[in-house]
């Protein structure tokens, strides 16, 4: 964020020798979402994202974006 605020910046780009991209889908999610109480569904998604974030931290990765 600090680099974005610098008035003298021209281009902000980092170089990485390796990169991976993960696209994931929850099989049966549409049915699960329609058959599950909202609070329970939120707990399920919270556990899922918490577990994924823990894996990211454990392996020293950088998560750029989660969506869905």
Backbone torsions as a table, in degrees:
resi	resn	phi	psi	omega
1	UNK	NA	-39.0	-180.0
2	UNK	-63.0	-38.3	179.8
3	UNK	-64.1	-34.9	179.3
4	UNK	-66.7	-29.0	-176.7
5	UNK	-84.0	-13.5	-177.9
6	UNK	-64.9	124.9	-178.1
7	UNK	-69.0	-21.2	-177.1
8	UNK	-92.9	2.2	-175.6
9	UNK	-68.2	148.9	174.7
10	UNK	-113.9	-61.1	179.3
11	UNK	-132.9	135.3	174.7
12	UNK	-109.6	112.1	177.6
13	UNK	-150.5	134.0	175.3
14	UNK	-103.8	151.4	178.7
15	UNK	-110.3	131.6	176.8
16	UNK	-125.7	135.9	177.3
17	UNK	-71.8	-30.8	-178.5
18	UNK	-132.9	148.1	175.1
19	UNK	-151.4	147.9	175.7
20	UNK	-131.1	149.9	177.1
21	UNK	-126.2	131.6	178.2
22	UNK	-113.5	121.8	169.6
23	UNK	-111.4	124.4	-177.9
24	UNK	-130.9	147.6	178.0
25	UNK	-131.3	141.4	177.4
26	UNK	-91.8	108.7	-179.6
27	UNK	-60.4	131.5	178.0
28	UNK	76.6	14.3	-174.9
29	UNK	-63.5	-40.5	-177.8
30	UNK	-59.7	-45.3	178.0
31	UNK	-66.1	-44.5	179.5
32	UNK	-58.2	-44.1	-178.2
33	UNK	-64.1	-36.2	-179.0
34	UNK	-79.6	-22.1	-178.0
35	UNK	-99.2	-0.7	-172.9
36	UNK	-116.5	140.6	176.3
37	UNK	-61.6	143.0	-177.0
38	UNK	-52.8	-44.9	-178.6
39	UNK	-63.5	-39.5	178.7
40	UNK	-67.4	-39.0	178.2
41	UNK	-64.2	-41.4	177.6
42	UNK	-63.4	-41.1	177.4
43	UNK	-61.7	-42.7	178.4
44	UNK	-59.2	-49.6	-179.1
45	UNK	-65.4	-38.2	178.2
46	UNK	-62.2	-44.2	177.7
47	UNK	-62.2	-43.3	-179.6
48	UNK	-59.8	-52.0	-179.0
49	UNK	-66.5	-35.0	176.7
50	UNK	-63.3	-44.0	178.5
51	UNK	-64.7	-42.4	178.4
52	UNK	-64.5	-42.0	178.0
53	UNK	-63.3	-36.8	178.0
54	UNK	-64.2	-39.7	176.7
55	UNK	-64.1	-41.6	177.4
56	UNK	-58.8	-47.7	-179.7
57	UNK	-64.6	-44.1	-177.0
58	UNK	-60.2	-34.9	-176.1
59	UNK	-100.2	8.5	176.5
60	UNK	65.0	35.0	-178.6
61	UNK	-92.9	171.6	176.0
62	UNK	-123.6	118.5	178.3
63	UNK	-91.2	123.0	-178.2
64	UNK	-87.0	-41.6	-174.1
65	UNK	-158.0	141.6	167.4
66	UNK	-121.5	138.2	176.8
67	UNK	-144.0	160.8	177.2
68	UNK	136.6	NA	NA
